[in-house]
Structure formats: structure tokens, C-alpha cells
Amino acid sequence: MAVLFKLVERGEVRPEHRVIVISTAHGLKFTGFKVGYHDGVLADVIARYANPPVELPADADAVNRALDERLQA
């Protein structure tokens, strides 16, 4: 990802280009980035597909209600 960001900054990858990034790294190495992305707090990153965390009590009924609300939206 870092290389992609640098290529975009240098203008070598432009908005009309389609780019595929193959990441071979384990996702647990980048938990801070993932959480920041989904919380929408990263500078210079537009979180188009953000899926912010939902804090719920440790209660199965609360989880089911939250799921139902999101599935009906």
C-alpha cells in the first residue's frame, strides 16, 4: 500500500487507472491501519468502504437486534 500511495503522489498512478494490490502480509500486522480506516480517522485516506465497529453489551439479544437493524436498513 505504501508504494501505491507513493506512486499516486508522484502522478504515476492516476485516478483513471485501475490498480490491483496484492498483499502477502498478515492482516494482524496492520490492525492500527484497519481500525483507523473503519473509524474514518486516517489522514489522506478516504474510507469509502468503512464498516465502523459497533459496541454492544455482551448479550445475545442485543447482538441480534443490532444485526436485524442493519440488515433492514
Predicted model as a PDB file, atoms N, CA, C, CB and O in Angstrom, pLDDT in the B-factor column:
MODEL        1                                                                  
ATOM      1  N   MET A   1       0.822  -1.190   0.000  1.00 79.00           N  
ATOM      2  CA  MET A   1       0.000   0.000   0.000  1.00 79.00           C  
ATOM      3  C   MET A   1       0.865   1.251   0.000  1.00 79.00           C  
ATOM      4  CB  MET A   1      -0.935  -0.001   1.199  1.00 79.00           C  
ATOM      5  O   MET A   1       0.545   2.235  -0.667  1.00 79.00           O  
ATOM      6  N   ALA A   2       1.947   1.212   0.740  1.00 83.00           N  
ATOM      7  CA  ALA A   2       2.809   2.393   0.818  1.00 83.00           C  
ATOM      8  C   ALA A   2       3.346   2.751  -0.561  1.00 83.00           C  
ATOM      9  CB  ALA A   2       3.975   2.152   1.797  1.00 83.00           C  
ATOM     10  O   ALA A   2       3.419   3.930  -0.910  1.00 83.00           O  
ATOM     11  N   VAL A   3       3.719   1.752  -1.345  1.00 89.00           N  
ATOM     12  CA  VAL A   3       4.225   2.017  -2.693  1.00 89.00           C  
ATOM     13  C   VAL A   3       3.121   2.611  -3.559  1.00 89.00           C  
ATOM     14  CB  VAL A   3       4.777   0.723  -3.336  1.00 89.00           C  
ATOM     15  O   VAL A   3       3.369   3.532  -4.337  1.00 89.00           O  
ATOM     16  N   LEU A   4       1.919   2.094  -3.431  1.00 90.00           N  
ATOM     17  CA  LEU A   4       0.807   2.643  -4.201  1.00 90.00           C  
ATOM     18  C   LEU A   4       0.593   4.110  -3.870  1.00 90.00           C  
ATOM     19  CB  LEU A   4      -0.473   1.852  -3.937  1.00 90.00           C  
ATOM     20  O   LEU A   4       0.414   4.931  -4.770  1.00 90.00           O  
ATOM     21  N   PHE A   5       0.610   4.448  -2.577  1.00 90.00           N  
ATOM     22  CA  PHE A   5       0.432   5.847  -2.182  1.00 90.00           C  
ATOM     23  C   PHE A   5       1.533   6.723  -2.783  1.00 90.00           C  
ATOM     24  CB  PHE A   5       0.427   5.976  -0.646  1.00 90.00           C  
ATOM     25  O   PHE A   5       1.263   7.837  -3.231  1.00 90.00           O  
ATOM     26  N   LYS A   6       2.767   6.226  -2.793  1.00 93.00           N  
ATOM     27  CA  LYS A   6       3.874   6.999  -3.361  1.00 93.00           C  
ATOM     28  C   LYS A   6       3.705   7.180  -4.864  1.00 93.00           C  
ATOM     29  CB  LYS A   6       5.212   6.314  -3.063  1.00 93.00           C  
ATOM     30  O   LYS A   6       3.970   8.258  -5.395  1.00 93.00           O  
ATOM     31  N   LEU A   7       3.269   6.137  -5.546  1.00 94.00           N  
ATOM     32  CA  LEU A   7       3.055   6.241  -6.988  1.00 94.00           C  
ATOM     33  C   LEU A   7       1.938   7.224  -7.315  1.00 94.00           C  
ATOM     34  CB  LEU A   7       2.730   4.870  -7.577  1.00 94.00           C  
ATOM     35  O   LEU A   7       2.018   7.948  -8.308  1.00 94.00           O  
ATOM     36  N   VAL A   8       0.915   7.254  -6.502  1.00 94.00           N  
ATOM     37  CA  VAL A   8      -0.175   8.222  -6.691  1.00 94.00           C  
ATOM     38  C   VAL A   8       0.357   9.637  -6.472  1.00 94.00           C  
ATOM     39  CB  VAL A   8      -1.361   7.925  -5.718  1.00 94.00           C  
ATOM     40  O   VAL A   8       0.065  10.540  -7.256  1.00 94.00           O  
ATOM     41  N   GLU A   9       1.128   9.830  -5.418  1.00 95.00           N  
ATOM     42  CA  GLU A   9       1.695  11.157  -5.135  1.00 95.00           C  
ATOM     43  C   GLU A   9       2.571  11.643  -6.276  1.00 95.00           C  
ATOM     44  CB  GLU A   9       2.507  11.127  -3.841  1.00 95.00           C  
ATOM     45  O   GLU A   9       2.570  12.833  -6.591  1.00 95.00           O  
ATOM     46  N   ARG A  10       3.314  10.744  -6.899  1.00 96.00           N  
ATOM     47  CA  ARG A  10       4.208  11.125  -7.997  1.00 96.00           C  
ATOM     48  C   ARG A  10       3.472  11.249  -9.324  1.00 96.00           C  
ATOM     49  CB  ARG A  10       5.329  10.111  -8.130  1.00 96.00           C  
ATOM     50  O   ARG A  10       4.062  11.667 -10.320  1.00 96.00           O  
ATOM     51  N   GLY A  11       2.192  10.891  -9.350  1.00 95.00           N  
ATOM     52  CA  GLY A  11       1.410  11.004 -10.576  1.00 95.00           C  
ATOM     53  C   GLY A  11       1.571   9.839 -11.521  1.00 95.00           C  
ATOM     54  O   GLY A  11       1.057   9.876 -12.639  1.00 95.00           O  
ATOM     55  N   GLU A  12       2.276   8.802 -11.099  1.00 96.00           N  
ATOM     56  CA  GLU A  12       2.447   7.635 -11.961  1.00 96.00           C  
ATOM     57  C   GLU A  12       1.199   6.765 -11.991  1.00 96.00           C  
ATOM     58  CB  GLU A  12       3.635   6.814 -11.500  1.00 96.00           C  
ATOM     59  O   GLU A  12       0.960   6.054 -12.967  1.00 96.00           O  
ATOM     60  N   VAL A  13       0.413   6.818 -10.941  1.00 95.00           N  
ATOM     61  CA  VAL A  13      -0.890   6.157 -10.909  1.00 95.00           C  
ATOM     62  C   VAL A  13      -1.917   7.268 -10.768  1.00 95.00           C  
ATOM     63  CB  VAL A  13      -0.999   5.093  -9.727  1.00 95.00           C  
ATOM     64  O   VAL A  13      -1.929   8.012  -9.788  1.00 95.00           O  
ATOM     65  N   ARG A  14      -2.778   7.360 -11.772  1.00 94.00           N  
ATOM     66  CA  ARG A  14      -3.764   8.450 -11.811  1.00 94.00           C  
ATOM     67  C   ARG A  14      -5.170   7.896 -11.552  1.00 94.00           C  
ATOM     68  CB  ARG A  14      -3.717   9.189 -13.184  1.00 94.00           C  
ATOM     69  O   ARG A  14      -5.386   6.686 -11.627  1.00 94.00           O  
ATOM     70  N   PRO A  15      -6.121   8.784 -11.248  1.00 92.00           N  
ATOM     71  CA  PRO A  15      -7.482   8.327 -10.919  1.00 92.00           C  
ATOM     72  C   PRO A  15      -8.128   7.444 -11.982  1.00 92.00           C  
ATOM     73  CB  PRO A  15      -8.357   9.511 -10.686  1.00 92.00           C  
ATOM     74  O   PRO A  15      -8.951   6.588 -11.658  1.00 92.00           O  
ATOM     75  N   GLU A  16      -7.766   7.641 -13.236  1.00 94.00           N  
ATOM     76  CA  GLU A  16      -8.392   6.827 -14.289  1.00 94.00           C  
ATOM     77  C   GLU A  16      -7.763   5.435 -14.415  1.00 94.00           C  
ATOM     78  CB  GLU A  16      -8.292   7.550 -15.624  1.00 94.00           C  
ATOM     79  O   GLU A  16      -8.271   4.595 -15.158  1.00 94.00           O  
ATOM     80  N   HIS A  17      -6.685   5.190 -13.710  1.00 94.00           N  
ATOM     81  CA  HIS A  17      -6.035   3.880 -13.730  1.00 94.00           C  
ATOM     82  C   HIS A  17      -6.732   2.903 -12.787  1.00 94.00           C  
ATOM     83  CB  HIS A  17      -4.557   4.013 -13.349  1.00 94.00           C  
ATOM     84  O   HIS A  17      -7.275   3.284 -11.750  1.00 94.00           O  
ATOM     85  N   ARG A  18      -6.699   1.666 -13.170  1.00 92.00           N  
ATOM     86  CA  ARG A  18      -7.197   0.600 -12.301  1.00 92.00           C  
ATOM     87  C   ARG A  18      -5.979  -0.164 -11.796  1.00 92.00           C  
ATOM     88  CB  ARG A  18      -8.211  -0.356 -13.058  1.00 92.00           C  
ATOM     89  O   ARG A  18      -5.141  -0.609 -12.580  1.00 92.00           O  
ATOM     90  N   VAL A  19      -5.894  -0.309 -10.490  1.00 92.00           N  
ATOM     91  CA  VAL A  19      -4.711  -0.904  -9.883  1.00 92.00           C  
ATOM     92  C   VAL A  19      -5.134  -2.067  -8.985  1.00 92.00           C  
ATOM     93  CB  VAL A  19      -3.910   0.156  -9.075  1.00 92.00           C  
ATOM     94  O   VAL A  19      -6.137  -1.989  -8.274  1.00 92.00           O  
ATOM     95  N   ILE A  20      -4.364  -3.125  -9.030  1.00 89.00           N  
ATOM     96  CA  ILE A  20      -4.579  -4.254  -8.129  1.00 89.00           C  
ATOM     97  C   ILE A  20      -3.366  -4.344  -7.225  1.00 89.00           C  
ATOM     98  CB  ILE A  20      -4.808  -5.597  -8.915  1.00 89.00           C  
ATOM     99  O   ILE A  20      -2.230  -4.386  -7.695  1.00 89.00           O  
ATOM    100  N   VAL A  21      -3.611  -4.373  -5.933  1.00 86.00           N  
ATOM    101  CA  VAL A  21      -2.535  -4.508  -4.956  1.00 86.00           C  
ATOM    102  C   VAL A  21      -2.656  -5.893  -4.340  1.00 86.00           C  
ATOM    103  CB  VAL A  21      -2.598  -3.379  -3.857  1.00 86.00           C  
ATOM    104  O   VAL A  21      -3.697  -6.259  -3.795  1.00 86.00           O  
ATOM    105  N   ILE A  22      -1.593  -6.642  -4.432  1.00 80.00           N  
ATOM    106  CA  ILE A  22      -1.569  -7.977  -3.829  1.00 80.00           C  
ATOM    107  C   ILE A  22      -0.765  -7.878  -2.545  1.00 80.00           C  
ATOM    108  CB  ILE A  22      -0.956  -9.053  -4.806  1.00 80.00           C  
ATOM    109  O   ILE A  22       0.435  -7.604  -2.565  1.00 80.00           O  
ATOM    110  N   SER A  23      -1.426  -8.101  -1.456  1.00 75.00           N  
ATOM    111  CA  SER A  23      -0.767  -8.022  -0.158  1.00 75.00           C  
ATOM    112  C   SER A  23      -0.511  -9.425   0.356  1.00 75.00           C  
ATOM    113  CB  SER A  23      -1.615  -7.215   0.852  1.00 75.00           C  
ATOM    114  O   SER A  23      -1.433 -10.229   0.492  1.00 75.00           O  
ATOM    115  N   THR A  24       0.742  -9.708   0.637  1.00 77.00           N  
ATOM    116  CA  THR A  24       1.081 -11.025   1.172  1.00 77.00           C  
ATOM    117  C   THR A  24       1.302 -10.964   2.677  1.00 77.00           C  
ATOM    118  CB  THR A  24       2.329 -11.576   0.481  1.00 77.00           C  
ATOM    119  O   THR A  24       1.641 -11.967   3.304  1.00 77.00           O  
ATOM    120  N   ALA A  25       1.108  -9.790   3.248  1.00 74.00           N  
ATOM    121  CA  ALA A  25       1.324  -9.626   4.686  1.00 74.00           C  
ATOM    122  C   ALA A  25       0.104 -10.124   5.457  1.00 74.00           C  
ATOM    123  CB  ALA A  25       1.616  -8.144   5.032  1.00 74.00           C  
ATOM    124  O   ALA A  25      -1.016 -10.127   4.945  1.00 74.00           O  
ATOM    125  N   HIS A  26       0.338 -10.531   6.655  1.00 75.00           N  
ATOM    126  CA  HIS A  26      -0.742 -10.976   7.534  1.00 75.00           C  
ATOM    127  C   HIS A  26      -1.497  -9.758   8.052  1.00 75.00           C  
ATOM    128  CB  HIS A  26      -0.188 -11.826   8.714  1.00 75.00           C  
ATOM    129  O   HIS A  26      -0.874  -8.786   8.479  1.00 75.00           O  
ATOM    130  N   GLY A  27      -2.793  -9.791   8.025  1.00 71.00           N  
ATOM    131  CA  GLY A  27      -3.615  -8.665   8.436  1.00 71.00           C  
ATOM    132  C   GLY A  27      -3.404  -8.211   9.870  1.00 71.00           C  
ATOM    133  O   GLY A  27      -3.665  -7.052  10.193  1.00 71.00           O  
ATOM    134  N   LEU A  28      -2.942  -9.090  10.723  1.00 77.00           N  
ATOM    135  CA  LEU A  28      -2.744  -8.694  12.113  1.00 77.00           C  
ATOM    136  C   LEU A  28      -1.580  -7.722  12.282  1.00 77.00           C  
ATOM    137  CB  LEU A  28      -2.511  -9.918  12.968  1.00 77.00           C  
ATOM    138  O   LEU A  28      -1.452  -7.092  13.332  1.00 77.00           O  
ATOM    139  N   LYS A  29      -0.734  -7.591  11.265  1.00 80.00           N  
ATOM    140  CA  LYS A  29       0.365  -6.638  11.330  1.00 80.00           C  
ATOM    141  C   LYS A  29      -0.134  -5.202  11.168  1.00 80.00           C  
ATOM    142  CB  LYS A  29       1.403  -6.958  10.259  1.00 80.00           C  
ATOM    143  O   LYS A  29       0.569  -4.259  11.531  1.00 80.00           O  
ATOM    144  N   PHE A  30      -1.314  -5.035  10.637  1.00 82.00           N  
ATOM    145  CA  PHE A  30      -1.816  -3.710  10.293  1.00 82.00           C  
ATOM    146  C   PHE A  30      -3.121  -3.379  11.000  1.00 82.00           C  
ATOM    147  CB  PHE A  30      -2.008  -3.605   8.805  1.00 82.00           C  
ATOM    148  O   PHE A  30      -3.983  -2.706  10.435  1.00 82.00           O  
ATOM    149  N   THR A  31      -3.267  -3.843  12.217  1.00 87.00           N  
ATOM    150  CA  THR A  31      -4.533  -3.630  12.919  1.00 87.00           C  
ATOM    151  C   THR A  31      -4.809  -2.153  13.137  1.00 87.00           C  
ATOM    152  CB  THR A  31      -4.526  -4.356  14.255  1.00 87.00           C  
ATOM    153  O   THR A  31      -5.962  -1.727  13.061  1.00 87.00           O  
ATOM    154  N   GLY A  32      -3.771  -1.359  13.408  1.00 88.00           N  
ATOM    155  CA  GLY A  32      -3.969   0.074  13.614  1.00 88.00           C  
ATOM    156  C   GLY A  32      -4.527   0.740  12.377  1.00 88.00           C  
ATOM    157  O   GLY A  32      -5.424   1.577  12.468  1.00 88.00           O  
ATOM    158  N   PHE A  33      -3.997   0.369  11.209  1.00 88.00           N  
ATOM    159  CA  PHE A  33      -4.498   0.927   9.955  1.00 88.00           C  
ATOM    160  C   PHE A  33      -5.943   0.508   9.726  1.00 88.00           C  
ATOM    161  CB  PHE A  33      -3.621   0.482   8.775  1.00 88.00           C  
ATOM    162  O   PHE A  33      -6.782   1.324   9.343  1.00 88.00           O  
ATOM    163  N   LYS A  34      -6.229  -0.767   9.962  1.00 87.00           N  
ATOM    164  CA  LYS A  34      -7.589  -1.262   9.721  1.00 87.00           C  
ATOM    165  C   LYS A  34      -8.604  -0.569  10.622  1.00 87.00           C  
ATOM    166  CB  LYS A  34      -7.649  -2.775   9.941  1.00 87.00           C  
ATOM    167  O   LYS A  34      -9.668  -0.153  10.164  1.00 87.00           O  
ATOM    168  N   VAL A  35      -8.277  -0.450  11.885  1.00 89.00           N  
ATOM    169  CA  VAL A  35      -9.194   0.218  12.818  1.00 89.00           C  
ATOM    170  C   VAL A  35      -9.343   1.682  12.436  1.00 89.00           C  
ATOM    171  CB  VAL A  35      -8.689   0.091  14.279  1.00 89.00           C  
ATOM    172  O   VAL A  35     -10.453   2.215  12.435  1.00 89.00           O  
ATOM    173  N   GLY A  36      -8.225   2.341  12.110  1.00 92.00           N  
ATOM    174  CA  GLY A  36      -8.277   3.741  11.705  1.00 92.00           C  
ATOM    175  C   GLY A  36      -9.098   3.946  10.452  1.00 92.00           C  
ATOM    176  O   GLY A  36      -9.840   4.923  10.352  1.00 92.00           O  
ATOM    177  N   TYR A  37      -8.977   3.039   9.490  1.00 92.00           N  
ATOM    178  CA  TYR A  37      -9.758   3.113   8.256  1.00 92.00           C  
ATOM    179  C   TYR A  37     -11.247   3.043   8.567  1.00 92.00           C  
ATOM    180  CB  TYR A  37      -9.360   1.982   7.290  1.00 92.00           C  
ATOM    181  O   TYR A  37     -12.024   3.886   8.118  1.00 92.00           O  
ATOM    182  N   HIS A  38     -11.634   2.045   9.327  1.00 92.00           N  
ATOM    183  CA  HIS A  38     -13.055   1.850   9.608  1.00 92.00           C  
ATOM    184  C   HIS A  38     -13.620   2.913  10.546  1.00 92.00           C  
ATOM    185  CB  HIS A  38     -13.275   0.481  10.204  1.00 92.00           C  
ATOM    186  O   HIS A  38     -14.822   3.179  10.528  1.00 92.00           O  
ATOM    187  N   ASP A  39     -12.760   3.522  11.369  1.00 92.00           N  
ATOM    188  CA  ASP A  39     -13.197   4.637  12.214  1.00 92.00           C  
ATOM    189  C   ASP A  39     -13.175   5.961  11.459  1.00 92.00           C  
ATOM    190  CB  ASP A  39     -12.315   4.735  13.455  1.00 92.00           C  
ATOM    191  O   ASP A  39     -13.701   6.962  11.948  1.00 92.00           O  
ATOM    192  N   GLY A  40     -12.571   5.976  10.273  1.00 90.00           N  
ATOM    193  CA  GLY A  40     -12.514   7.187   9.457  1.00 90.00           C  
ATOM    194  C   GLY A  40     -11.586   8.256  10.000  1.00 90.00           C  
ATOM    195  O   GLY A  40     -11.854   9.446   9.834  1.00 90.00           O  
ATOM    196  N   VAL A  41     -10.497   7.855  10.648  1.00 93.00           N  
ATOM    197  CA  VAL A  41      -9.599   8.828  11.278  1.00 93.00           C  
ATOM    198  C   VAL A  41      -8.227   8.911  10.609  1.00 93.00           C  
ATOM    199  CB  VAL A  41      -9.422   8.482  12.731  1.00 93.00           C  
ATOM    200  O   VAL A  41      -7.336   9.576  11.136  1.00 93.00           O  
ATOM    201  N   LEU A  42      -8.036   8.262   9.478  1.00 93.00           N  
ATOM    202  CA  LEU A  42      -6.730   8.301   8.817  1.00 93.00           C  
ATOM    203  C   LEU A  42      -6.622   9.535   7.933  1.00 93.00           C  
ATOM    204  CB  LEU A  42      -6.503   7.025   7.983  1.00 93.00           C  
ATOM    205  O   LEU A  42      -7.530   9.844   7.161  1.00 93.00           O  
ATOM    206  N   ALA A  43      -5.513  10.228   8.055  1.00 90.00           N  
ATOM    207  CA  ALA A  43      -5.265  11.391   7.201  1.00 90.00           C  
ATOM    208  C   ALA A  43      -4.987  10.901   5.780  1.00 90.00           C  
ATOM    209  CB  ALA A  43      -4.068  12.248   7.744  1.00 90.00           C  
ATOM    210  O   ALA A  43      -4.312   9.891   5.580  1.00 90.00           O  
ATOM    211  N   ASP A  44      -5.502  11.612   4.824  1.00 89.00           N  
ATOM    212  CA  ASP A  44      -5.256  11.337   3.400  1.00 89.00           C  
ATOM    213  C   ASP A  44      -5.830  10.012   2.908  1.00 89.00           C  
ATOM    214  CB  ASP A  44      -3.784  11.351   3.140  1.00 89.00           C  
ATOM    215  O   ASP A  44      -5.436   9.533   1.844  1.00 89.00           O  
ATOM    216  N   VAL A  45      -6.747   9.412   3.655  1.00 91.00           N  
ATOM    217  CA  VAL A  45      -7.372   8.163   3.218  1.00 91.00           C  
ATOM    218  C   VAL A  45      -8.884   8.356   3.255  1.00 91.00           C  
ATOM    219  CB  VAL A  45      -6.932   6.951   4.121  1.00 91.00           C  
ATOM    220  O   VAL A  45      -9.456   8.667   4.300  1.00 91.00           O  
ATOM    221  N   ILE A  46      -9.517   8.168   2.110  1.00 91.00           N  
ATOM    222  CA  ILE A  46     -10.979   8.236   2.050  1.00 91.00           C  
ATOM    223  C   ILE A  46     -11.511   6.825   2.304  1.00 91.00           C  
ATOM    224  CB  ILE A  46     -11.483   8.801   0.655  1.00 91.00           C  
ATOM    225  O   ILE A  46     -11.251   5.905   1.529  1.00 91.00           O  
ATOM    226  N   ALA A  47     -12.236   6.671   3.367  1.00 91.00           N  
ATOM    227  CA  ALA A  47     -12.732   5.353   3.772  1.00 91.00           C  
ATOM    228  C   ALA A  47     -14.085   5.089   3.120  1.00 91.00           C  
ATOM    229  CB  ALA A  47     -12.846   5.254   5.318  1.00 91.00           C  
ATOM    230  O   ALA A  47     -15.124   5.144   3.778  1.00 91.00           O  
ATOM    231  N   ARG A  48     -14.062   4.803   1.826  1.00 91.00           N  
ATOM    232  CA  ARG A  48     -15.304   4.562   1.080  1.00 91.00           C  
ATOM    233  C   ARG A  48     -16.063   3.343   1.565  1.00 91.00           C  
ATOM    234  CB  ARG A  48     -15.001   4.403  -0.383  1.00 91.00           C  
ATOM    235  O   ARG A  48     -17.293   3.313   1.518  1.00 91.00           O  
ATOM    236  N   TYR A  49     -15.355   2.360   2.019  1.00 91.00           N  
ATOM    237  CA  TYR A  49     -15.985   1.102   2.412  1.00 91.00           C  
ATOM    238  C   TYR A  49     -15.877   0.865   3.912  1.00 91.00           C  
ATOM    239  CB  TYR A  49     -15.356  -0.059   1.658  1.00 91.00           C  
ATOM    240  O   TYR A  49     -15.811  -0.272   4.379  1.00 91.00           O  
ATOM    241  N   ALA A  50     -15.861   1.959   4.646  1.00 91.00           N  
ATOM    242  CA  ALA A  50     -15.730   1.856   6.095  1.00 91.00           C  
ATOM    243  C   ALA A  50     -16.882   1.057   6.687  1.00 91.00           C  
ATOM    244  CB  ALA A  50     -15.672   3.250   6.729  1.00 91.00           C  
ATOM    245  O   ALA A  50     -18.032   1.166   6.261  1.00 91.00           O  
ATOM    246  N   ASN A  51     -16.547   0.278   7.648  1.00 88.00           N  
ATOM    247  CA  ASN A  51     -17.510  -0.540   8.375  1.00 88.00           C  
ATOM    248  C   ASN A  51     -17.196  -0.337   9.856  1.00 88.00           C  
ATOM    249  CB  ASN A  51     -17.435  -2.077   7.951  1.00 88.00           C  
ATOM    250  O   ASN A  51     -16.578  -1.190  10.494  1.00 88.00           O  
ATOM    251  N   PRO A  52     -17.639   0.824  10.402  1.00 87.00           N  
ATOM    252  CA  PRO A  52     -17.233   1.158  11.767  1.00 87.00           C  
ATOM    253  C   PRO A  52     -17.711   0.127  12.783  1.00 87.00           C  
ATOM    254  CB  PRO A  52     -17.762   2.527  12.145  1.00 87.00           C  
ATOM    255  O   PRO A  52     -18.779  -0.466  12.628  1.00 87.00           O  
ATOM    256  N   PRO A  53     -16.910  -0.076  13.819  1.00 86.00           N  
ATOM    257  CA  PRO A  53     -17.312  -1.042  14.847  1.00 86.00           C  
ATOM    258  C   PRO A  53     -18.535  -0.562  15.617  1.00 86.00           C  
ATOM    259  CB  PRO A  53     -16.158  -1.298  15.816  1.00 86.00           C  
ATOM    260  O   PRO A  53     -18.766   0.637  15.772  1.00 86.00           O  
ATOM    261  N   VAL A  54     -19.291  -1.508  16.082  1.00 89.00           N  
ATOM    262  CA  VAL A  54     -20.480  -1.221  16.881  1.00 89.00           C  
ATOM    263  C   VAL A  54     -20.247  -1.848  18.251  1.00 89.00           C  
ATOM    264  CB  VAL A  54     -21.802  -1.778  16.200  1.00 89.00           C  
ATOM    265  O   VAL A  54     -20.047  -3.057  18.365  1.00 89.00           O  
ATOM    266  N   GLU A  55     -20.272  -1.028  19.270  1.00 92.00           N  
ATOM    267  CA  GLU A  55     -20.077  -1.554  20.625  1.00 92.00           C  
ATOM    268  C   GLU A  55     -21.419  -1.958  21.208  1.00 92.00           C  
ATOM    269  CB  GLU A  55     -19.380  -0.510  21.536  1.00 92.00           C  
ATOM    270  O   GLU A  55     -22.367  -1.174  21.243  1.00 92.00           O  
ATOM    271  N   LEU A  56     -21.473  -3.194  21.662  1.00 95.00           N  
ATOM    272  CA  LEU A  56     -22.700  -3.745  22.215  1.00 95.00           C  
ATOM    273  C   LEU A  56     -22.394  -4.434  23.534  1.00 95.00           C  
ATOM    274  CB  LEU A  56     -23.360  -4.728  21.226  1.00 95.00           C  
ATOM    275  O   LEU A  56     -21.265  -4.859  23.777  1.00 95.00           O  
ATOM    276  N   PRO A  57     -23.407  -4.541  24.382  1.00 95.00           N  
ATOM    277  CA  PRO A  57     -23.190  -5.309  25.604  1.00 95.00           C  
ATOM    278  C   PRO A  57     -23.026  -6.784  25.268  1.00 95.00           C  
ATOM    279  CB  PRO A  57     -24.358  -5.107  26.592  1.00 95.00           C  
ATOM    280  O   PRO A  57     -23.439  -7.235  24.200  1.00 95.00           O  
ATOM    281  N   ALA A  58     -22.432  -7.520  26.166  1.00 95.00           N  
ATOM    282  CA  ALA A  58     -22.237  -8.962  25.986  1.00 95.00           C  
ATOM    283  C   ALA A  58     -23.566  -9.670  26.213  1.00 95.00           C  
ATOM    284  CB  ALA A  58     -21.142  -9.512  26.957  1.00 95.00           C  
ATOM    285  O   ALA A  58     -23.774 -10.341  27.224  1.00 95.00           O  
ATOM    286  N   ASP A  59     -24.451  -9.500  25.248  1.00 96.00           N  
ATOM    287  CA  ASP A  59     -25.810 -10.024  25.372  1.00 96.00           C  
ATOM    288  C   ASP A  59     -26.276 -10.456  23.979  1.00 96.00           C  
ATOM    289  CB  ASP A  59     -26.788  -8.951  25.996  1.00 96.00           C  
ATOM    290  O   ASP A  59     -26.307  -9.641  23.057  1.00 96.00           O  
ATOM    291  N   ALA A  60     -26.634 -11.719  23.824  1.00 96.00           N  
ATOM    292  CA  ALA A  60     -27.025 -12.250  22.521  1.00 96.00           C  
ATOM    293  C   ALA A  60     -28.217 -11.505  21.934  1.00 96.00           C  
ATOM    294  CB  ALA A  60     -27.349 -13.726  22.637  1.00 96.00           C  
ATOM    295  O   ALA A  60     -28.257 -11.278  20.724  1.00 96.00           O  
ATOM    296  N   ASP A  61     -29.181 -11.123  22.749  1.00 97.00           N  
ATOM    297  CA  ASP A  61     -30.347 -10.403  22.236  1.00 97.00           C  
ATOM    298  C   ASP A  61     -29.946  -9.035  21.670  1.00 97.00           C  
ATOM    299  CB  ASP A  61     -31.399 -10.230  23.347  1.00 97.00           C  
ATOM    300  O   ASP A  61     -30.472  -8.611  20.641  1.00 97.00           O  
ATOM    301  N   ALA A  62     -29.019  -8.348  22.339  1.00 96.00           N  
ATOM    302  CA  ALA A  62     -28.546  -7.049  21.848  1.00 96.00           C  
ATOM    303  C   ALA A  62     -27.836  -7.213  20.507  1.00 96.00           C  
ATOM    304  CB  ALA A  62     -27.601  -6.388  22.876  1.00 96.00           C  
ATOM    305  O   ALA A  62     -28.000  -6.386  19.609  1.00 96.00           O  
ATOM    306  N   VAL A  63     -27.058  -8.266  20.373  1.00 95.00           N  
ATOM    307  CA  VAL A  63     -26.363  -8.525  19.109  1.00 95.00           C  
ATOM    308  C   VAL A  63     -27.377  -8.825  18.019  1.00 95.00           C  
ATOM    309  CB  VAL A  63     -25.364  -9.698  19.256  1.00 95.00           C  
ATOM    310  O   VAL A  63     -27.264  -8.291  16.916  1.00 95.00           O  
ATOM    311  N   ASN A  64     -28.361  -9.662  18.298  1.00 95.00           N  
ATOM    312  CA  ASN A  64     -29.390  -9.985  17.303  1.00 95.00           C  
ATOM    313  C   ASN A  64     -30.173  -8.749  16.876  1.00 95.00           C  
ATOM    314  CB  ASN A  64     -30.349 -11.035  17.858  1.00 95.00           C  
ATOM    315  O   ASN A  64     -30.466  -8.579  15.692  1.00 95.00           O  
ATOM    316  N   ARG A  65     -30.516  -7.879  17.835  1.00 95.00           N  
ATOM    317  CA  ARG A  65     -31.234  -6.644  17.489  1.00 95.00           C  
ATOM    318  C   ARG A  65     -30.377  -5.751  16.588  1.00 95.00           C  
ATOM    319  CB  ARG A  65     -31.639  -5.876  18.770  1.00 95.00           C  
ATOM    320  O   ARG A  65     -30.876  -5.195  15.609  1.00 95.00           O  
ATOM    321  N   ALA A  66     -29.101  -5.614  16.915  1.00 95.00           N  
ATOM    322  CA  ALA A  66     -28.209  -4.781  16.112  1.00 95.00           C  
ATOM    323  C   ALA A  66     -28.081  -5.341  14.695  1.00 95.00           C  
ATOM    324  CB  ALA A  66     -26.821  -4.682  16.777  1.00 95.00           C  
ATOM    325  O   ALA A  66     -28.083  -4.584  13.724  1.00 95.00           O  
ATOM    326  N   LEU A  67     -27.971  -6.652  14.576  1.00 94.00           N  
ATOM    327  CA  LEU A  67     -27.903  -7.271  13.255  1.00 94.00           C  
ATOM    328  C   LEU A  67     -29.189  -7.048  12.475  1.00 94.00           C  
ATOM    329  CB  LEU A  67     -27.623  -8.763  13.381  1.00 94.00           C  
ATOM    330  O   LEU A  67     -29.149  -6.696  11.296  1.00 94.00           O  
ATOM    331  N   ASP A  68     -30.325  -7.251  13.125  1.00 95.00           N  
ATOM    332  CA  ASP A  68     -31.608  -7.031  12.467  1.00 95.00           C  
ATOM    333  C   ASP A  68     -31.756  -5.598  11.971  1.00 95.00           C  
ATOM    334  CB  ASP A  68     -32.743  -7.368  13.415  1.00 95.00           C  
ATOM    335  O   ASP A  68     -32.229  -5.370  10.858  1.00 95.00           O  
ATOM    336  N   GLU A  69     -31.351  -4.629  12.796  1.00 93.00           N  
ATOM    337  CA  GLU A  69     -31.438  -3.222  12.393  1.00 93.00           C  
ATOM    338  C   GLU A  69     -30.606  -2.943  11.161  1.00 93.00           C  
ATOM    339  CB  GLU A  69     -30.991  -2.316  13.527  1.00 93.00           C  
ATOM    340  O   GLU A  69     -31.057  -2.240  10.257  1.00 93.00           O  
ATOM    341  N   ARG A  70     -29.406  -3.479  11.107  1.00 89.00           N  
ATOM    342  CA  ARG A  70     -28.534  -3.215   9.973  1.00 89.00           C  
ATOM    343  C   ARG A  70     -28.966  -3.966   8.717  1.00 89.00           C  
ATOM    344  CB  ARG A  70     -27.116  -3.582  10.323  1.00 89.00           C  
ATOM    345  O   ARG A  70     -28.793  -3.467   7.605  1.00 89.00           O  
ATOM    346  N   LEU A  71     -29.515  -5.140   8.884  1.00 92.00           N  
ATOM    347  CA  LEU A  71     -29.984  -5.895   7.728  1.00 92.00           C  
ATOM    348  C   LEU A  71     -31.236  -5.292   7.118  1.00 92.00           C  
ATOM    349  CB  LEU A  71     -30.249  -7.326   8.117  1.00 92.00           C  
ATOM    350  O   LEU A  71     -31.476  -5.445   5.921  1.00 92.00           O  
ATOM    351  N   GLN A  72     -32.036  -4.610   7.922  1.00 91.00           N  
ATOM    352  CA  GLN A  72     -33.260  -3.997   7.410  1.00 91.00           C  
ATOM    353  C   GLN A  72     -33.001  -2.615   6.793  1.00 91.00           C  
ATOM    354  CB  GLN A  72     -34.288  -3.878   8.531  1.00 91.00           C  
ATOM    355  O   GLN A  72     -33.845  -2.093   6.065  1.00 91.00           O  
ATOM    356  N   ALA A  73     -31.861  -2.038   7.079  1.00 77.00           N  
ATOM    357  CA  ALA A  73     -31.547  -0.691   6.562  1.00 77.00           C  
ATOM    358  C   ALA A  73     -31.205  -0.701   5.098  1.00 77.00           C  
ATOM    359  CB  ALA A  73     -30.402  -0.085   7.331  1.00 77.00           C  
ATOM    360  O   ALA A  73     -30.920   0.350   4.524  1.00 77.00           O  
TER     361      ALA A  73                                                      
ENDMDL                                                                          
END                                                                             
